[in-house]
Amino acid sequence: MAKYHKYVFDLDKRELVGDFETMYQNESKENFDSWHQDDTRQLQRKIDFALLEDYSFDKIIDIGCGKGSLTHLLKKKNNYVLGLDISQTAVNIAQERFPDIDFLSVDVDRIENFTSLTAQIGGVNLVFTSEVFSYIENWKELLKEISKSSEYFMISLYIPENPIGFVKSENDLVEEIEKNFVLIEHISLNTTNFVIVFAKGKNT
Ligand SMILES: C[S@@+](CC[C@H](N)C(=O)[O-])C[C@H]1O[C@@H](n2cnc3c(N)ncnc32)[C@H](O)[C@@H]1O
């Protein structure tokens, strides 16, 4: 089992542990990179960025940005990118690595946090989120809020058979996205169980 797993899920009880702060604090001590997030060669990540290549976005939020390894790929010379993560340690590491991006420690499962933040920055053009919704109990509500404040939405998510995480199936996820957005692309990686959806808001 990878060293970070114990901080994420209790496999026996089949429930979320979600101790992301301790996990990031222990990375250097225990010598691991949670979810191998610094490895941007993973196919689903290449697909995310291939889809985004044809678009430009002035303001972007990356929800659950971790140490910023994908966030910085969204940053251009002339756009604004904000990375959000529940872990202050992850945010500190990301901020140190990528000073031209803003990073904030925020729990997006408390929807009011996300709502007030997007109100403060006056809406965004893209909300990007990679490998995070499994940990967000209120993900359906969050989706609704994202659709009110962002023009585009991209999600990449690993959804195994019988998941412990809060997103229970690809169908559930896509159905919920379609309530709030119009799909631009929906890609399933059938052997590795990754789902990628890129969509445009109905309300923007
Ligand atoms: C699997 S990592 C993904 C990191 C990065 N997005 C990537 O794809 O490499 C999940 C991230 O979500 C963050 N996270 C989990 N629950 C969260 C919450 N309620 N609010 C904000 N971030 C959260 C964790 O701290 C962790 O950094």
The ligand as an SDF file (V2000), in Angstrom:
LIG
                    3D

 27 29  0  0  0  0  0  0  0  0999 V2000
   -5.5370   13.5080   -4.9420 C   0  0  0  0  0  0  0  0  0  0  0  0
   -5.0390   15.0990   -4.4000 S   0  0  0  0  0  0  0  0  0  0  0  0
   -5.1030   15.9790   -5.9400 C   0  0  0  0  0  0  0  0  0  0  0  0
   -4.0440   17.0150   -6.0690 C   0  0  0  0  0  0  0  0  0  0  0  0
   -3.9880   17.6650   -7.4680 C   0  0  0  0  0  0  0  0  0  0  0  0
   -5.2530   18.2550   -7.8100 N   0  0  0  0  0  0  0  0  0  0  0  0
   -3.5810   16.6340   -8.4850 C   0  0  0  0  0  0  0  0  0  0  0  0
   -4.4310   16.1790   -9.2580 O   0  0  0  0  0  0  0  0  0  0  0  0
   -2.4030   16.2870   -8.4880 O   0  0  0  0  0  0  0  0  0  0  0  0
   -6.4980   15.6700   -3.5800 C   0  0  0  0  0  0  0  0  0  0  0  0
   -6.3350   17.0400   -2.9570 C   0  0  0  0  0  0  0  0  0  0  0  0
   -7.6100   17.5120   -2.5040 O   0  0  0  0  0  0  0  0  0  0  0  0
   -7.4270   18.2160   -1.2990 C   0  0  0  0  0  0  0  0  0  0  0  0
   -8.7300   18.2700   -0.5960 N   0  0  0  0  0  0  0  0  0  0  0  0
   -9.3890   17.2350   -0.0320 C   0  0  0  0  0  0  0  0  0  0  0  0
  -10.5260   17.6550    0.5420 N   0  0  0  0  0  0  0  0  0  0  0  0
  -10.6000   18.9920    0.3290 C   0  0  0  0  0  0  0  0  0  0  0  0
  -11.5300   20.0080    0.7080 C   0  0  0  0  0  0  0  0  0  0  0  0
  -12.6270   19.7010    1.4240 N   0  0  0  0  0  0  0  0  0  0  0  0
  -11.2900   21.2800    0.3300 N   0  0  0  0  0  0  0  0  0  0  0  0
  -10.1590   21.5830   -0.3860 C   0  0  0  0  0  0  0  0  0  0  0  0
   -9.2460   20.6620   -0.7570 N   0  0  0  0  0  0  0  0  0  0  0  0
   -9.4540   19.3850   -0.4060 C   0  0  0  0  0  0  0  0  0  0  0  0
   -6.3550   17.4000   -0.5780 C   0  0  0  0  0  0  0  0  0  0  0  0
   -5.7040   18.1290    0.4380 O   0  0  0  0  0  0  0  0  0  0  0  0
   -5.4260   17.0200   -1.7530 C   0  0  0  0  0  0  0  0  0  0  0  0
   -4.4060   17.9600   -1.9200 O   0  0  0  0  0  0  0  0  0  0  0  0
  1  2  1  0
  2  3  1  0
  2 10  1  0
  3  4  1  0
  4  5  1  0
  5  6  1  0
  5  7  1  0
  7  8  2  0
  7  9  1  0
 10 11  1  0
 11 12  1  0
 11 26  1  0
 12 13  1  0
 13 14  1  0
 13 24  1  0
 14 15  1  0
 14 23  1  0
 15 16  2  0
 16 17  1  0
 17 18  1  0
 17 23  2  0
 18 19  1  0
 18 20  2  0
 20 21  1  0
 21 22  2  0
 22 23  1  0
 24 25  1  0
 24 26  1  0
 26 27  1  0
M  CHG  2   2   1   9  -1
M  END
$$$$
